[in-house]
Amino acid sequence: MAADQSQTVLEQNLERRAPSLPITSSEKANMIIHYYRGEMGRMTSWRDRIDRTSNWAITMVAALLSVSLSTSTSHHGVVLFAMLLVSLLLLIEARRYRFFDVYRARVRKLERHYFAQALYPQADLKPDWAQAIATSLRNPCFLISYREALFRRIRRNYVWMYLILLCAWLLKITTPKLLPDEPKTDKVFSVAEAINNAALGPLPGWIVVVIVAALYIGIIFAALHREPDDGEFAHGEVHV
């Protein structure tokens, strides 16, 4: 009976013991290769989520533009609704991008400091690159702010969608044949008429114009603003 109890205690202690760490160089190389594959898988998964959100935004823009511009009975508010949906998808994509950036940074460190060194050694690389990855694994945290992620996604993709929607909205409120009330005139002869056509429900046209102008000032600022590249963005030109 005592022997059985001691055997049970021994088995429990073995189960609680941490797995042995790689000791030889071949074991360490094998561990790094498998770890690299795992990080690549996570990075690819988040990259796929980012692309999926962009695809949703492009599809939605195309669908609502076809509805808005195909008939005069469609209100210009359809284009404004498209701007709202694009903004919602942009916020979702910026959040996903922050997760993607964490795994991308780990992968890039391995590629730059380990695999590139194995292929063609250089002496100017930082010797503490593995410590940065270990710190990130022990205490995962975002490397960029939500604002910076938002600006990057606007600069990469969304600024073009917003510009297309702006052109469609301006065309809608300045072309009488595309307005629901079908005016007899073929052209808008003054800015006041265009602003009046921008009215949306109880909101007068000038308020709608001010809101749209404020939105696009922010978009243009985000597209032109550049953060200092002190991370992996400072190395190479192929980035998302």
C-alpha positions as CSV (number, residue, x, y, z in Angstrom):
1,M,0.0,0.0,0.0
2,A,2.8,2.4,0.9
3,A,4.6,1.5,-2.3
4,D,1.5,2.3,-4.3
5,Q,1.1,5.7,-2.6
6,S,4.8,6.6,-3.2
7,Q,4.4,5.6,-6.9
8,T,1.3,7.9,-7.2
9,V,3.1,10.8,-5.5
10,L,6.1,10.2,-7.9
11,E,3.8,10.3,-11.0
12,Q,2.1,13.5,-9.8
13,N,5.4,15.1,-9.3
14,L,6.5,14.1,-12.8
15,E,3.2,15.6,-14.2
16,R,3.9,18.9,-12.4
17,R,7.5,19.1,-13.6
18,A,8.0,21.6,-16.5
19,P,9.0,20.1,-19.8
20,S,12.8,20.0,-20.4
21,L,14.2,22.9,-22.3
22,P,16.3,22.5,-25.5
23,I,20.0,22.1,-24.7
24,T,21.8,21.2,-27.9
25,S,22.1,23.5,-30.9
26,S,20.0,21.1,-33.0
27,E,17.2,21.1,-30.4
28,K,17.2,24.9,-30.3
29,A,17.2,25.2,-34.0
30,N,14.3,22.7,-34.2
31,M,12.4,24.7,-31.6
32,I,12.9,28.0,-33.4
33,I,11.7,26.5,-36.7
34,H,8.5,25.2,-35.1
35,Y,8.0,28.5,-33.2
36,Y,8.5,30.4,-36.5
37,R,5.8,28.3,-38.2
38,G,3.4,28.9,-35.3
39,E,3.9,32.7,-35.4
40,M,3.6,32.6,-39.2
41,G,0.2,30.8,-38.8
42,R,-1.1,33.4,-36.4
43,M,0.1,36.3,-38.4
44,T,-1.4,34.8,-41.6
45,S,-4.7,34.3,-39.8
46,W,-4.9,37.9,-38.7
47,R,-3.8,39.1,-42.1
48,D,-6.7,37.1,-43.6
49,R,-9.1,38.8,-41.2
50,I,-7.8,42.3,-42.2
51,D,-8.2,41.5,-45.9
52,R,-11.7,40.1,-45.3
53,T,-12.8,43.4,-43.7
54,S,-11.3,45.4,-46.6
55,N,-13.2,43.1,-49.0
56,W,-16.4,43.7,-47.2
57,A,-15.9,47.4,-47.4
58,I,-15.1,47.4,-51.1
59,T,-18.2,45.2,-51.8
60,M,-20.4,47.3,-49.7
61,V,-19.2,50.5,-51.4
62,A,-19.8,49.0,-54.9
63,A,-23.3,47.8,-54.0
64,L,-24.5,51.0,-52.4
65,L,-23.0,53.2,-55.2
66,S,-24.9,51.1,-57.8
67,V,-28.1,51.6,-55.9
68,S,-27.5,55.3,-55.4
69,L,-26.4,56.3,-58.9
70,S,-28.6,53.9,-60.9
71,T,-31.9,55.7,-60.3
72,S,-33.0,59.2,-59.4
73,T,-35.4,57.8,-56.8
74,S,-32.5,56.9,-54.6
75,H,-31.7,59.5,-52.0
76,H,-28.2,60.9,-51.5
77,G,-28.4,59.6,-48.0
78,V,-27.5,56.2,-49.3
79,V,-24.0,57.5,-50.0
80,L,-23.8,59.0,-46.6
81,F,-24.9,55.6,-45.2
82,A,-22.1,54.0,-47.1
83,M,-19.6,56.4,-45.5
84,L,-21.0,55.4,-42.1
85,L,-20.6,51.7,-42.9
86,V,-17.1,52.1,-44.2
87,S,-16.1,54.0,-41.0
88,L,-17.5,51.1,-38.9
89,L,-15.5,48.5,-40.9
90,L,-12.4,50.8,-40.6
91,L,-12.7,50.8,-36.8
92,I,-13.0,47.0,-36.8
93,E,-10.0,46.6,-39.1
94,A,-7.8,48.9,-37.1
95,R,-8.4,46.7,-34.0
96,R,-7.5,43.6,-36.0
97,Y,-4.4,45.3,-37.4
98,R,-3.1,45.9,-33.8
99,F,-3.2,42.1,-33.2
100,F,-1.6,41.4,-36.6
101,D,1.2,43.9,-35.9
102,V,2.2,42.0,-32.7
103,Y,2.7,38.7,-34.5
104,R,4.3,40.4,-37.6
105,A,6.9,42.0,-35.4
106,R,7.9,38.7,-33.9
107,V,8.1,37.0,-37.3
108,R,10.2,39.9,-38.7
109,K,12.6,39.7,-35.7
110,L,13.2,36.0,-36.4
111,E,13.6,36.6,-40.1
112,R,16.0,39.6,-39.7
113,H,18.1,38.4,-36.8
114,Y,18.1,34.6,-37.1
115,F,17.3,33.3,-40.6
116,A,19.0,36.2,-42.4
117,Q,22.1,35.9,-40.1
118,A,22.2,32.1,-40.9
119,L,22.1,32.8,-44.6
120,Y,24.5,35.8,-44.6
121,P,25.9,37.0,-41.3
122,Q,26.3,40.6,-40.5
123,A,27.9,42.3,-37.4
124,D,25.6,45.3,-37.1
125,L,22.5,43.5,-35.8
126,K,21.3,43.8,-32.2
127,P,22.4,40.9,-30.0
128,D,19.4,41.2,-27.7
129,W,16.7,40.4,-30.4
130,A,15.7,37.1,-28.7
131,Q,15.1,39.0,-25.4
132,A,12.6,41.3,-27.2
133,I,10.6,38.2,-28.4
134,A,10.8,36.5,-25.0
135,T,9.5,39.7,-23.3
136,S,6.6,39.9,-25.8
137,L,5.8,36.2,-25.1
138,R,5.9,36.7,-21.3
139,N,3.9,40.0,-21.4
140,P,2.0,40.4,-24.7
141,C,1.1,44.0,-25.4
142,F,0.2,46.0,-28.5
143,L,3.1,47.7,-30.2
144,I,1.1,50.6,-31.8
145,S,-1.8,52.7,-30.6
146,Y,-5.3,52.4,-31.9
147,R,-4.9,55.8,-33.5
148,E,-1.7,54.8,-35.4
149,A,-3.4,51.6,-36.6
150,L,-6.4,53.6,-37.8
151,F,-4.1,56.0,-39.7
152,R,-2.2,53.2,-41.4
153,R,-5.4,51.5,-42.6
154,I,-6.7,54.8,-43.9
155,R,-3.5,55.5,-45.7
156,R,-3.2,52.0,-47.2
157,N,-6.8,51.3,-48.4
158,Y,-9.7,53.3,-47.0
159,V,-8.7,56.8,-48.2
160,W,-9.5,55.6,-51.8
161,M,-12.9,54.3,-50.8
162,Y,-13.7,57.6,-49.0
163,L,-12.7,59.6,-52.0
164,I,-14.9,57.5,-54.3
165,L,-17.8,58.0,-52.0
166,L,-17.2,61.7,-51.8
167,C,-17.2,62.0,-55.6
168,A,-20.4,60.0,-55.8
169,W,-22.0,62.2,-53.1
170,L,-21.0,65.5,-54.8
171,L,-22.3,64.1,-58.1
172,K,-25.6,63.2,-56.5
173,I,-26.3,66.6,-54.9
174,T,-25.1,68.6,-57.9
175,T,-26.9,66.6,-60.7
176,P,-30.6,67.4,-60.7
177,K,-31.4,64.3,-62.8
178,L,-30.1,62.1,-60.0
179,L,-32.2,63.8,-57.3
180,P,-35.5,62.2,-56.1
181,D,-37.7,65.2,-56.9
182,E,-36.4,65.3,-60.5
183,P,-36.1,69.1,-61.1
184,K,-36.6,70.4,-64.6
185,T,-33.1,72.0,-64.8
186,D,-30.2,69.9,-66.0
187,K,-27.5,71.7,-63.9
188,V,-27.0,73.2,-60.4
189,F,-26.1,76.8,-61.0
190,S,-25.0,77.8,-57.5
191,V,-23.3,76.5,-54.4
192,A,-26.4,77.4,-52.4
193,E,-28.5,75.1,-54.5
194,A,-26.1,72.2,-54.0
195,I,-26.0,72.8,-50.2
196,N,-29.8,72.9,-50.2
197,N,-29.9,69.5,-52.0
198,A,-27.7,68.1,-49.3
199,A,-30.5,68.3,-46.7
200,L,-31.1,65.1,-44.9
201,G,-34.4,64.7,-43.1
202,P,-34.7,67.4,-40.5
203,L,-31.1,68.4,-40.9
204,P,-30.6,71.4,-43.2
205,G,-28.0,71.0,-46.0
206,W,-25.4,73.2,-44.5
207,I,-25.1,71.0,-41.4
208,V,-24.7,67.9,-43.5
209,V,-22.0,69.6,-45.5
210,V,-20.1,70.7,-42.4
211,I,-20.3,67.1,-41.0
212,V,-19.0,65.6,-44.2
213,A,-16.3,68.3,-44.5
214,A,-15.1,67.6,-41.0
215,L,-15.0,63.9,-41.7
216,Y,-12.9,64.3,-44.8
217,I,-10.5,66.8,-43.2
218,G,-9.8,64.1,-40.6
219,I,-9.3,61.5,-43.4
220,I,-6.9,63.6,-45.4
221,F,-4.9,64.4,-42.2
222,A,-4.7,60.6,-41.4
223,A,-3.7,59.8,-44.9
224,L,-0.9,62.4,-45.0
225,H,0.3,61.9,-41.4
226,R,3.4,59.8,-40.8
227,E,4.5,58.3,-37.5
228,P,8.3,57.9,-36.9
229,D,9.3,54.4,-38.1
230,D,11.2,53.1,-35.0
231,G,10.0,49.5,-35.3
232,E,10.0,46.9,-38.1
233,F,8.5,49.5,-40.4
234,A,12.0,51.1,-40.5
235,H,13.4,48.0,-42.3
236,G,12.3,47.4,-45.9
237,E,9.5,48.7,-48.0
238,V,7.2,45.7,-48.1
239,H,4.6,46.3,-45.4
240,V,0.9,46.0,-44.9
